Amino acid sequence: MAPPIQARRSPSPSQPSGKGEVSDLKVQLRALAGTRSPGTDDSKRDLFKKVISYMTVGIDVSSVFSEMVMCSATTDVVLKKMCYLYVGNYAKCNPDLALLTINFLQKDCRDEDPMIRGLALRSLCSLRVENLVEYLVGPLGSGLQDGNSYVRMVATMGILKLYHISATTCMDSDFPAALKALMLNDPDAQVVANCLSSLQEIWNSEASTSEEASREREALLSKPVIYYLLNRIRDFSEWAQCLVLDLVSRYIPSDSNEIFDMMNLLEDRLQHANGAVVLATTKVFLHLTMSMTDVHQQVYERIKAPLLTLVSTGSPEQSYAVLSHLHLLVMRAPMLFSSDYKHFYCQYSQPSYVKKLKLEMLTAVANESNTYEIVTELCEYAANVDVPIARESIRAVGKIALQQYDVNAIVDRLLQFLEMEKDYVTAETLVLVKDLLRKYPQWSHDCIAVVGNISSKNVQEPKAKAALIWMLGEYSQDMLDAPYILESLIENWEEEHSAEVRLHLLTAALKCFFRRPPETQKGLGAALAAGLADSHQDVHDRALFYYRLLQYDVAVAERVVDPPKQAVSVFADTQSSEVKDRIFDEFNSLSVVYQKPSYMFTDKEHRGPFEFSEELGGLSVGAESEVNVIQAQRFEANDNDLLLGTSEKEEIRVPSNNGSAYSAPDFDASSASLATMQTPSQTAYSSSTLLTYAPQTSSGIDDLLGLGLPAPAAPSLPLLKLNAKPVLDPSSFQRKWGQLPISLSQDGSISPLGVAALTTPQVLLRHMQGHSIQCIASGGQAPNFKFFFFAQKADDSASFFLVECLINTSLGKAQIKVKADDGNASEAFTALFRSALSEFGTS
């Protein structure tokens, strides 16, 4: 059978099929270069369009550079623009060819047409070739004195381009002084704005290296300059007005009269249609009156109406930006918008990000007078088809309740949510009920009566299930089925993948055991056995801690795990007041939208989610020439000291829920089991006696809890040995990091001792070297540190593990990303890395 004939794809008409078409273009352009006959410009246009289209789709047409330059000798502005676009694109990567353009660009800078003069000057400054900067000084100087405002405007921005190419040339030519003189005398407002923009960027860059530059930067904030700009602010464009207002916000007036004069000049800017201008003016008013309490409060009242108008009439993006600023203002003045809460009701047509921010605003403006109306509105959103918004509305109701506003009505509404029989509603409500009970324990009777009717099988989300388990343990004396519900959850231990739920199960089972021991002994024993065999380090450690605590003394265990609790008065705020003040200082910037200071997302050393740098030069190399590396301590599979053996008779006292204890006669551990013990409903116990157990073996607590384990085992990890002295150069590390996928990404924690010890990156570097883990680069300072580590398999010289570790000491958190040549060993290495990190500061 003959193979099928494959159809040939015809070349795209917009792309050349090979180098031949570029060569044809070159021939045609050369033919037209010296001609000036009628119709030549039209032919040139067609050829130029082809060249630009090829360049746009990524085809290399640099071979026609000289022909394009020769064809630029024309008075056609369209041809000039296309030629300048081509030259600007290829000049930087072909500096030798760029030299060919100097003559015709300098000639065009002296053209009679001001449009061509401006375009030529802009193209000349856009070549970005350092060895051609000497050709820029003359045209730029002439451009600043040109009679046409367009040429002057281009020249002012060209000086900034020259500064970025060669700062020395720019400063030696005294261009900043020329810019300042032009700014104070030029009649065109756009030229003045460009001068101000260039000067600010130049002096801000120079201020760190020169005291004179610092003085010049401060000179921009002098009273004559500020008043000159304010008096002309109506002539500026919207962008320029924002630039001027940003400068004014940094000015410190000498007295109150000066403050009022400036505010009177800017009063009408609050009515501007552009949201950026309104926000910039708002920032000026707030900063000017910071030291005048009464006037500052009046400013809040004055800016309220313009900002609310922007929220209701602008685009969704503008509404979100303005709402972010309103939220910041409400945090500083909670009563500001308490009477205008209806402006923050969600509309069905608004995008989710705007709705979410409006819900935060409703939570922030709630007080005694408007809580009922706000909560009523929020409860309507709980049935919204938009599930994330429904969740946020339920959280908002809970936050208002935690602020002690109309708690009685809110608790009733939350309990009604549990009857809606929607999984996500039930999940969010359970989490809130848990927080409410921590703050208002007097509501436990009503809440537990409703929560007790919820089947644990219908709760699947980890946080909700953890909240339900917490209530089962905390209020087990009020919930008749608590021990049996916990026991059923423990039986399905392997099916529960959330470590958070398993941790809560261990604690809840132990609390329930203290209150109702006969019913919970079997479940607690199963929970401890499962926890000791769990592969998650935190779960295993908690189970081991509870086990040893029970062996030591049950009464002590109860005081540790289930002490008398006080109601939580205030929940911790995620942002410190210092951070909020820093954000307020950066009003009318992305800091308000991101809700974090600018250094946290602009500075590489402080950036939250760090990105891998293209060059490792910005980070300090951590590998030393000679280091004494200690073999990493292995986590043994078995804890030899897990059982605290004793040959003497032990007495375990288990207090009951009323302060006394149950008692039972001694029984033989080899024949008795907790499964055969009767519950309180079947056997009457005396509240004044003790449950006493005399073990016949050294594993008394095992038999009491039904463990039956001679030596509970720690989670078994795959054996992994690391090379004590791995070798990997930075370029190989960077290449591997770019090629390998992320094998494992985890969040961890660092101990308080580790936080205290991490004063500089080098401290952690030396610690990790002791575990055969080397650092190739590090950076940052408190509270954010960034490290790149690597390790090598001892039995495979080609198998490396690469780690990006971000540590925030203020939160005690660590983010770990692992890339590995052998992905199967990633989990074992990550466990070893986390173990080494957890030991930091303790040794």
BELCORDA-V347985 format. One record per backbone hydrogen bond with DSSP energy under -0.5 kcal/mol. CO is the residue of the C=O (numbers start at 0). NH is the residue of the N-H. Records with the same first field share a line. If there is no record, write none. Layout:
CO: NH, NH
//
This chain:
3: 5
7: 9
11: 14
17: 20, 21
18: 22
19: 23
20: 24
21: 25
22: 26
23: 27
24: 28
25: 29
26: 30
27: 31
28: 32
29: 33
31: 34
36: 39
38: 42
39: 43
40: 44
41: 45
42: 46
43: 47
44: 48
45: 49
46: 50
47: 51
48: 52
49: 53
50: 54
51: 55
52: 56
53: 58
54: 57
58: 60
60: 63
61: 64
63: 67
64: 68
65: 69
66: 70
68: 71
69: 72
71: 73
74: 76
75: 79
76: 80
77: 81
78: 82
79: 83
80: 84
81: 85
82: 86
83: 87
84: 88
85: 89
86: 90
89: 93
93: 97
94: 98
95: 98
96: 99
97: 100, 101
98: 101
99: 103
100: 104
101: 105
102: 106
103: 107
104: 108
106: 109
107: 110
111: 113
112: 116
113: 117
114: 118
115: 119
116: 120
117: 121
118: 122
119: 123
120: 124
121: 125
123: 126
127: 129
128: 131
129: 132
131: 134
132: 135, 136
134: 138
135: 139
136: 140
137: 141
138: 142
139: 143
140: 144
141: 144
142: 145
147: 151
148: 152
149: 153
150: 154
151: 155
152: 156
153: 157
154: 158
155: 159
156: 160
157: 161
158: 162
159: 163
160: 164
161: 165
165: 169
166: 170
167: 171
168: 172
169: 174
170: 173
173: 177
174: 178
175: 179
176: 180
177: 181
178: 182
179: 183
180: 184
181: 184, 185
187: 191
188: 192
189: 193
190: 194
191: 195
192: 196
193: 197
194: 198
195: 199
196: 200
197: 201
198: 202
199: 203
200: 204
201: 205
202: 206
205: 208, 209
209: 213
210: 214
211: 215
212: 216
213: 217
214: 218
215: 219
216: 219
217: 220
218: 221
221: 225
222: 226
223: 227
224: 228
225: 229
226: 230
227: 231
229: 232
231: 234, 235
232: 235
236: 240
237: 241
238: 242
239: 243
240: 244
241: 245
242: 246
243: 247
244: 248
245: 249
246: 249
247: 250
250: 252
254: 258
255: 259
256: 260
257: 261
258: 262
259: 263
260: 264
261: 265
262: 266
265: 268, 269
266: 269
267: 270
268: 271
272: 274
273: 277
274: 278
275: 279
276: 280
277: 281
278: 282
279: 283
280: 284
281: 285
282: 286
283: 287
284: 288
286: 289
288: 291
290: 292
291: 295
292: 296
293: 297
294: 298
295: 299
296: 300
297: 301
298: 302
299: 303
300: 304
301: 305
302: 306
303: 307
304: 308
305: 309
306: 310
307: 311
308: 312
309: 313
314: 318
315: 319
316: 320
317: 321
318: 322
319: 323
320: 324
321: 325
322: 326
323: 327
324: 328
325: 329
326: 330
327: 331
328: 331, 332
332: 335
334: 337
336: 339
337: 340
339: 342
340: 343
341: 344
346: 349
350: 353, 354
351: 355
352: 356
353: 357
354: 358
355: 359
356: 360
357: 361
358: 362
359: 363
360: 364
361: 365
366: 369, 370
369: 373
370: 374
371: 375
372: 376
373: 377
374: 378
375: 379
376: 380
377: 381
379: 382
380: 383
384: 386
385: 389
386: 390
387: 391
388: 392
389: 393
390: 394
391: 395
392: 396
393: 397
394: 398
395: 399
396: 400
397: 401
398: 402
399: 402, 404
400: 403
403: 405
405: 409
406: 410
407: 411
408: 412
409: 413
410: 414
411: 415
412: 416
413: 417
415: 418
416: 419
421: 425
422: 426
423: 427
424: 428
425: 429
426: 430
427: 431
428: 432
429: 433
430: 434
431: 435
432: 436
433: 437
434: 438
435: 439
437: 567
439: 442
440: 443
442: 446
443: 447
444: 448
445: 449
446: 449, 450
447: 451
449: 452
450: 453
454: 457
455: 458
457: 459
460: 464
461: 465
462: 466
463: 467
464: 468
465: 469
466: 470
467: 471
468: 472
469: 473
470: 474
472: 475
474: 477, 478
477: 479
478: 481
480: 484
481: 485
482: 486
483: 487
484: 488
485: 489
486: 490
487: 491
489: 492
491: 494, 495
492: 495
494: 496
496: 498
497: 501
498: 502
499: 503
500: 504
501: 505
502: 506
503: 507
504: 508
505: 509
506: 510
507: 511
508: 512
509: 513
510: 514
511: 515
514: 656
515: 519
516: 519, 520
519: 523
520: 524
521: 525
522: 526
523: 527
524: 528
525: 529
526: 530
527: 531
528: 532
530: 533
535: 539
536: 540
537: 541
538: 542
539: 543
540: 544
541: 545
542: 546
543: 547
544: 548
545: 549
546: 550
547: 551
548: 552
552: 556
553: 557
554: 558
555: 559
556: 560
557: 561
575: 579
576: 580
577: 581
578: 582
579: 583
580: 584
581: 585
582: 585
583: 586
588: 591, 592
589: 593
590: 594, 595
596: 599
597: 600, 601
598: 602
599: 607
602: 605, 606
607: 609
614: 617
615: 618
619: 777
626: 628
627: 629
633: 635
636: 713
637: 639
638: 641
641: 643
642: 644
650: 652
651: 653
652: 654
653: 661
655: 658
659: 655
660: 688
661: 690
663: 691
667: 670, 671
672: 675
673: 676
678: 681, 682
685: 688
686: 660
689: 663, 691
692: 694
698: 702
699: 703
700: 704
701: 705, 706
702: 705
707: 709
711: 638
720: 793
722: 725
728: 732
729: 733
730: 734
731: 735
732: 736
733: 737
734: 738
735: 739
740: 742
743: 817
745: 815
747: 813
750: 754
751: 755
752: 756
753: 757
756: 758
759: 762, 763
760: 764
761: 765
762: 766
763: 767
764: 768
765: 769
766: 769
767: 770, 772
768: 771
771: 773
773: 789
776: 787
777: 619
778: 785
780: 783
782: 784, 808
783: 780
784: 806
785: 778
786: 804
787: 775, 776
788: 802
789: 773
790: 800
791: 722
792: 795
795: 798
797: 799
798: 792
799: 820
800: 790
801: 818
802: 788, 804
803: 805, 816
804: 786, 806
805: 814
806: 784, 808
807: 811, 812
811: 749
812: 807
813: 747
814: 805
815: 745
816: 803
817: 742, 743
818: 801
820: 822
821: 824
822: 825
824: 828
825: 829
826: 830
827: 831
828: 832
829: 833
830: 834
831: 835
832: 836
833: 837
834: 838
836: 839
838: 841, 842
//
